[in-house]
Amino acid sequence: MHLVQILLPRADNTGRPFGREHFDRVKEDLASCFEGVTAYLQAPAEGQWQDREQSSQDDIVIFEVMVEEIDLPDWRRRRAELERRFRQDTVIIRYMPMELV
């Protein structure tokens, strides 16, 4: 079993917030494909990174799904689509092995 996390910004690179419908679409797609999703939308996390002596930060939301196997080509396709829809150079999708208690 694996936990897959998708980190998405609350606003585009110009600071314009994405509407709730953008995140609802992601949530609905994941729920229908993976039989469930957890979406952390109400209390955004803060992301900060350093890039060539410039510091940047975003408010982000996180989506999680549990899957038996990782289909990397499918997740790469999803990442490219999210980068296009959310106007981002890079969207972080990460996965880690997990066990249920």
C-alpha positions as CSV (number, residue, x, y, z in Angstrom):
1,M,0.0,0.0,0.0
2,H,1.2,3.5,-0.8
3,L,0.1,7.0,0.2
4,V,0.2,9.5,-2.7
5,Q,0.1,13.2,-1.9
6,I,-0.5,16.0,-4.3
7,L,0.6,19.6,-3.3
8,L,-1.2,22.4,-5.1
9,P,-0.9,26.1,-4.6
10,R,-3.9,28.2,-3.4
11,A,-3.0,30.9,-6.0
12,D,-1.2,31.3,-9.3
13,N,2.2,32.8,-9.7
14,T,0.7,36.3,-9.9
15,G,-1.1,35.8,-6.6
16,R,-4.6,35.4,-8.1
17,P,-6.4,32.7,-6.0
18,F,-7.9,29.7,-7.6
19,G,-11.6,29.2,-7.1
20,R,-13.0,26.4,-5.1
21,E,-14.2,24.7,-8.3
22,H,-10.5,24.1,-9.3
23,F,-10.0,22.0,-6.1
24,D,-13.4,20.4,-6.2
25,R,-12.6,19.1,-9.7
26,V,-9.3,17.5,-8.5
27,K,-11.1,16.0,-5.5
28,E,-13.9,14.5,-7.7
29,D,-11.4,13.1,-10.2
30,L,-9.3,11.4,-7.5
31,A,-12.3,10.1,-5.6
32,S,-13.7,8.5,-8.8
33,C,-10.4,7.0,-9.9
34,F,-9.2,5.7,-6.5
35,E,-12.4,5.1,-4.6
36,G,-11.6,7.9,-2.1
37,V,-9.6,10.9,-1.4
38,T,-8.7,13.1,1.6
39,A,-8.5,16.8,0.8
40,Y,-6.9,19.3,3.2
41,L,-8.5,22.5,1.8
42,Q,-9.7,24.6,4.8
43,A,-6.4,25.3,6.6
44,P,-3.7,25.6,3.9
45,A,-0.2,24.6,4.6
46,E,2.7,27.0,4.0
47,G,5.4,26.0,1.5
48,Q,8.7,27.8,1.3
49,W,11.7,27.2,-0.9
50,Q,15.0,28.7,-1.9
51,D,15.9,29.2,-5.5
52,R,19.1,30.9,-6.5
53,E,19.2,33.2,-3.5
54,Q,15.5,34.1,-3.8
55,S,13.0,32.8,-1.2
56,S,9.5,32.1,-2.3
57,Q,6.4,30.8,-0.5
58,D,2.9,29.5,-1.3
59,D,-0.2,28.6,0.6
60,I,-0.9,25.0,-0.5
61,V,-3.6,22.4,-0.2
62,I,-2.9,18.7,-0.1
63,F,-4.8,15.8,-1.6
64,E,-4.1,12.2,-0.5
65,V,-5.1,8.9,-1.9
66,M,-4.1,5.3,-1.0
67,V,-3.2,2.9,-3.8
68,E,-1.9,-0.7,-3.9
69,E,0.6,-0.1,-6.8
70,I,2.2,3.1,-8.2
71,D,1.5,3.6,-11.9
72,L,4.3,6.2,-12.6
73,P,3.2,6.9,-16.2
74,D,-0.3,7.7,-15.0
75,W,0.9,9.9,-12.2
76,R,3.3,11.8,-14.6
77,R,0.3,12.4,-16.9
78,R,-1.7,13.7,-14.0
79,R,1.1,15.9,-12.9
80,A,1.5,17.4,-16.4
81,E,-2.3,18.1,-16.5
82,L,-2.3,19.7,-13.0
83,E,0.7,21.9,-14.0
84,R,-1.2,23.1,-17.0
85,R,-4.5,23.7,-15.2
86,F,-2.8,25.4,-12.2
87,R,-0.3,27.3,-14.4
88,Q,2.7,25.9,-12.5
89,D,6.2,25.0,-13.6
90,T,6.2,22.1,-11.2
91,V,3.5,20.4,-9.2
92,I,4.7,18.1,-6.4
93,I,3.3,14.6,-6.4
94,R,5.0,12.3,-3.9
95,Y,4.3,8.8,-2.6
96,M,5.5,6.7,0.2
97,P,4.9,3.1,1.4
98,M,2.5,2.7,4.2
99,E,0.7,0.1,6.3
100,L,-2.7,0.3,7.9
101,V,-2.8,-0.4,11.6
